[in-house]
Amino acid sequence: MSAVFVDTGGWMACGDRADPAHARCATARDRALEAGRTLITTDFVVDETLTLMRFRLGVRAANAWWQQIDGSRRLRWERVDSERFERARHLFFQYGDKDLSFTDCTSIAVMRELKLTTVITTDRHFQQVGFDVLPTVDPHGTRKPRRQREGR
């Protein structure tokens, strides 16, 4: 499958021009699309991204992002069904030594099932569990700046 997974960190960086990783994540996304790769994400990632965008950037920014991805032929949504949820639960406790969110674990479960090896994200934890991360992440991690919300 010629596809790349997009995690919340990747979506947030692409959607927020003030994010330190904005240009690098947007370039990684654009290059994947130019190479004919499909972007894959999950309903859990969309939930997390919409929520973070609303609270960090405002509801207008969240809606603008939604309008870009909703119905896109270049993006495939994967639903986290009960089987994937159970695999994610197992991963969540298996990787107790890592700071993975449950949403990260649902992404890992889906990526492994689909045999995806690459993820666009700013989250270094995906590297820790064996995935190739685009763009290359800072091994020390990057904190996203808190911004004032607009359009409440």
C-alpha positions in Angstrom: 0.0 0.0 0.0 1.4 3.4 -1.0 0.2 5.3 2.0 1.4 7.4 4.9 -0.4 7.8 8.2 -1.1 11.3 9.6 -1.2 11.7 13.3 -2.7 14.5 15.4 0.7 16.2 15.7 1.1 16.2 12.0 -2.4 17.7 11.4 -1.9 20.3 14.1 1.5 21.4 12.7 0.1 21.6 9.2 -2.9 23.6 10.4 -1.1 26.1 12.6 1.4 28.4 10.8 2.8 29.4 14.2 3.8 25.8 15.0 7.6 25.3 14.9 7.1 22.2 12.7 4.5 23.8 10.4 6.7 24.1 7.3 8.4 20.7 7.7 5.1 18.8 8.3 3.3 20.6 5.4 6.2 19.8 3.1 6.2 16.1 4.2 2.4 16.0 3.6 2.7 17.7 0.2 5.6 15.5 -0.9 3.6 12.4 0.0 0.7 13.6 -2.0 2.9 14.5 -5.0 4.3 11.0 -4.9 0.8 9.6 -5.2 0.6 8.4 -1.7 -2.7 8.3 0.1 -3.0 9.9 3.5 -4.5 7.7 6.2 -5.9 8.7 9.6 -8.4 7.5 12.1 -11.6 8.7 13.6 -9.8 8.9 17.0 -7.1 11.2 15.4 -9.8 13.4 13.8 -11.6 13.7 17.1 -8.3 14.6 18.9 -7.3 17.1 16.1 -10.7 18.8 16.0 -10.7 19.2 19.8 -7.1 20.5 19.9 -7.7 22.9 17.1 -10.8 24.3 18.7 -9.1 24.9 22.0 -5.7 26.1 20.7 -6.7 28.0 17.5 -10.5 28.5 17.8 -13.6 27.0 16.3 -13.1 28.8 12.9 -9.7 27.1 12.5 -11.1 23.7 13.4 -13.9 24.2 10.9 -11.5 25.3 8.2 -9.4 22.2 8.8 -12.6 20.0 8.7 -13.6 21.6 5.4 -10.2 20.7 3.9 -10.3 17.0 4.9 -14.0 16.2 4.7 -14.7 14.2 1.6 -11.1 14.4 0.4 -10.3 11.7 -2.2 -6.7 11.9 -1.0 -7.4 11.0 2.5 -8.7 7.7 3.8 -10.3 7.4 7.2 -10.0 4.2 9.2 -12.6 3.6 11.9 -11.4 2.2 15.3 -13.8 -0.7 15.7 -14.0 -3.1 18.7 -11.1 -5.3 17.5 -8.8 -2.4 16.8 -9.8 -0.9 20.2 -8.8 -4.1 21.9 -5.5 -4.2 20.1 -4.9 -0.6 21.2 -5.8 -1.4 24.8 -3.2 -4.2 24.7 -0.6 -1.8 23.3 -1.4 0.9 25.8 -0.4 -1.4 28.7 2.4 -3.2 26.8 4.1 0.1 26.2 3.6 1.3 29.8 7.2 2.6 29.8 6.4 5.1 27.0 4.2 8.2 27.2 1.8 7.0 24.6 -1.8 8.2 24.6 -4.6 5.8 24.0 -5.2 7.6 20.7 -1.5 6.9 19.8 -2.1 3.2 20.5 -5.2 3.1 18.2 -3.0 4.7 15.5 -0.3 2.1 16.1 -2.8 -0.7 15.9 -4.2 0.5 12.6 -0.8 1.2 11.2 0.4 -2.3 12.0 -2.7 -3.9 10.6 -2.4 -1.9 7.3 1.4 -2.5 7.3 2.1 1.2 7.2 5.7 2.2 8.2 5.6 6.0 7.9 3.8 8.6 9.9 3.6 12.4 9.6 3.8 13.7 13.1 5.7 15.7 15.6 5.4 12.9 18.2 8.7 11.1 18.8 6.9 8.2 20.4 6.1 6.7 17.0 9.9 6.4 16.4 10.3 4.6 19.8 7.9 1.9 18.6 9.5 1.4 15.2 7.9 3.7 12.7 9.6 6.1 10.3 8.6 9.6 11.2 8.2 12.5 8.8 9.5 15.1 9.2 12.5 14.0 11.2 11.6 14.8 14.8 13.7 16.5 17.4 14.8 13.8 19.8 14.2 16.2 22.7 10.6 16.8 21.6 9.0 20.2 20.8 6.3 21.8 22.9 3.6 23.5 21.0 3.1 27.1 21.9 -0.2 28.0 23.6 -2.1 30.5 21.6 -5.1 32.7 22.2 -8.3 31.3 20.7 -10.3 33.2 18.1 -13.9 32.9 17.0 -15.4 31.4 20.1 
